Amino acid sequence: MSLKILVVDDATFTRDLIKRTLRKQFPSVTVEEAVNGRKAQQMLEKVKFDMVLCDWEMPEMTGVELLDWCRKQPQYSKETLPFVMITSRGDKSHVVEAVQTGVTDYMGKPFSAEQLVNKVLSAAKKHNLDGKLKSGQRATVTPGGVASASLDILTGGAGKQRVTSSSKITPPPAAVVKTKDVKIPTLVRFAGKQFRCMVIHLSKQEVTLLIKSDDVIPTVLDQAVLDLEHEKQLNRLNYYVQSVATTEKKPDSAFLTVTLALIDQDHEKEAFLTALFDAV
């Protein structure tokens, strides 16, 4: 009987990214999803799951609230259910709270496909489920990693299909996005590495950063976590890389402009971005 893994995150992009990675790496595993902690709780009451991969910040019920509920159920005790928290909230106080509540492991956003697979294998090993998990595992992580899975998500797998029709396709009209020119020094993280940057364009859906080209060269569709502050409130926002360009038309350009598109579908973060946008 295959392992059942429940993926819990209010961001569709992140859920799909995790599901695609798991299904490619562990074809025999059954992967289900929940849009928030409350929905996950209802699913866990109806069906016995073998592992939970869960975001922290979600509407209705947070990840740590779901974790606390699980550990109070005999069938989902710490000894029985591997519970991995996947979140951009990596500060010490949140890690300590998760550990005290009974988390099995903790992974920060953004993450690579290799990091996700290793965390799942590690959590499974702690509960003697690794043999069952590895039974259908692919030899290596799929080439392209997270970016490859992300492309499938955004194109619906269209990248694997050959276009046979010669008919012209008219794209839908682009939505008008209000953007402001700003200068906001801050920090951005790509796959666990942190860099200083300058936000130079800001909208409620996208940001454009200026970063040194010798610091990092992010790839389109990579995950990113950006720190933004307003009225002494710091928020860590989840984005994906939409475009990367040099500031000069030469290969040794000192700086890059990186445009990020928002992943988060959290009402509190949307309200925060609206307040920040209106204030700048």
N, C-alpha and C positions, 0 to 999 in steps of 0.2 A: 504494500500500500504506500502511495507516494506521500511525501511530507506536504503539509498545508502551511503556507506562509501568508500572513495577513500584513498588507502594506497600508499604513494609515498616514495620510497627509492631505491637507485641504487644497494644495496646489496640484492641479491636473498634470502639469509638466513634470513635476518631481515624481508623482505616482507612476506615470507612464515610463519615465526613465528607469526607475527601480525595477518595475515589472519586466521591461524589455531586457535589462541586464540579467536578471535572475533566470528568465525563460531561455535566454541564449546560453547561459553558463550551466544551468541545471535543468535540462529539458524534462526530467521526470517529476519536477516539483510542481504542485498546484499553487498558484498565486492568486489571491483574492485582494480586493481593495476596499477601503472605507474613506469617506471624505472628511470625517472628523472623529473625535473620540467617542461621542455618543453612538454614532452608527457602528463603530467598531465594537463597542460594548454589546450592542444588540446582536451582532454577528457572532461574537464570542460566546454568547449565551445559547445560541442555536446550534453552533458547529464547534467541534473541538479542533483548535489550531495548534500546530507544533512550534510556531515561532511568530513573533510580532516585530515588525520594523516600523517605528512610529516617530512622527514629527512631535515637537514640543508645543509650539504655539498653534492652536486651532480653535475655532468657534465651538460653542456648546460644551465641549469637554476637552481639556488640554491633554497632552501626552502624559504628563506626570500624574494627572488625575486618573487617567485610564490605567496607568501602571499601578497606582495605589489600589484601585478596584481589583485589578487582576490578582495582586498578591494576597488579597483577602479571600479569594476563591480557591478551594482545595485543589481543583484541577489546573489552576494557573499559578501555583506557588513558585517561589524562586528556584526550587529544586526541579520543578516540572517544566516550566515554560521559559525558553530563551526570549528575552525582551530587549531589543536594541533601540536606543534612542538616537534618532538622526536629526540634528538640528543645528542652526547657526548660533545658538546660544551656548557658546563654549566657555564662558567665564566660570571661575572656580566655584562660585556659590551655586550655580545651576548643576554643575557636575556633582557636587557634594549632595545636593538635594536628590538628584536622580539615584545616586548610589545608596543613600539612606532609605529611599523608597523601595529599592530592590531591583534596580536595573542590572541586566547582565553585561551590557557593554554600551559604549557611547561613541558616536561618530559625528564629527563636525561637517557642516556644509561650507563650501562645496567639497565634493568627494569625487574620486575617480572610480572607474569600473573595477579596477584592481582592489582599491580600498574597500569597496562595498562587498565584493566577493570574499575577501579575506576576513572581514568582520562577520559575515554570515557563517563561514567555515569555523571561525573561532568560537562563536556562540553555540554552534551545533556540537562542536567537540566537547564543550563544557557539560553538555547534557547527553553525551554518547549518541548523538544523532549524525555525526559526521560520516559514518560508514554508509548510512542510508542516503545522505545528501550526495556523497561522491559517486554513488552507484551509476548515476546518469550524467556526471559532470563532464564537460568538455575539457580537453587537455590544456587549453590556454584561454585566457580572456580574449574575446572576439577582437580582432584588429580594429583600431579606430576607437575602441573603448566607449566612453560616455558620449563623445561627439558623434560616433556612428549611430548609437542608439537614439540620440537626440534628433538626428536627421530623419530617421525613420518615423519618429513621433510627429515631427512637424510636417512631413510629406505624406504621412499615412502609408509608408513603405513604397512610395512611388519611385524612389531611387532605384529599386530592384526591377522595375518594369520597363520594357522597351516601348517607346511611343511609336505606334504604327499608323495613326491617323495623321493626315496632312492638313486637316482643318485647323483654322486659326482659333485660338482660345483667347477671348477677351478677358483680361483680369478685372476684378471688381475695383471700383474707384477707391483710392487710398483715403483713409480717414484723416481728417485734419487734426494734427496734434499741436497744441499750444506749447511752445518751448521758450524758455528764458535763458539768456546768456548770464552766467554766474561765475564766480571764482570761489569754490569751496574746497579747501584742503582737507583731505581725509585719508582713510585706509580702505584698501580693497583686497580680497583674498581670492586666489584661483587655486583650486585643488590643494588647500591646506597651506599655501604660501602667501604671506602678507606683504603688501607693497604700499608705499605712499603714492598718492595720486592727487590730481586736481579735477574736480567736477567743473566742466566749462559750459555744458548745456544741460538744462534740467526741464523735464516735463513730468507729468504724473505717471506716465507709462515707461519712459526711457530716460537714460542719462548718457552723456558723453564725457569720457575721462581723458585726461592727458597724463601719460605715464612715460617714464624713461624706457627706451627700447632695450637698454642693456639690463634692466631689471627682470623683465619677463615678456615673452611674446605669446599672449593668449591665442587660442584657436577659436574660430567661429563655432558657436553652440556649446562652448565650455560653460560650466556653472561659475557664478561669481557671487560673493557676499560683500556688500558695500555698507560701510558705516556712515550714517547720516544723523546729524544732531539738530534739534530745534527746541528752543526754550529749555535747555539743559536736559532734554530727553534724548537719549541715544537709541537709535533703532538699527538693527542689522537686517538688511533687506536682501532678498534672494533674487538674482537676475540670471540671465544667460547672455553670452556674448553674441551680439547681432552682426557687428562688423568691426574690422581692424584696418587701420590705414596709417601710413607714415605722414608726418607733418611736412616733409620735404620730399621732392621727387628724386630721391637717390637712395641706394641700398643701405647706406650707413647713417640714415636719419637718426638724430639723437632722441627724438620723441615719437610716440604713437598716439593716435586718437582711437579710443575704444568705445563703441556704442553698446550699451547694455539695455536689454528689454526686461521688464519686471515679470517675475514668475509668481510672486506672492498674490494670493487671492483673499487676503485677510482684511476684514473691514477696518480694524484698528490701524493697520499699516497704510491702508488707502487714505484714511482720515489724516494720519500723520503726514503723508506725502502732500495731500491737499493743503494742509496748514503751512508746511514748509514752502510749497510753491507760491502760495499767496503772500508769504512774508518776504520772499527774496525780490 
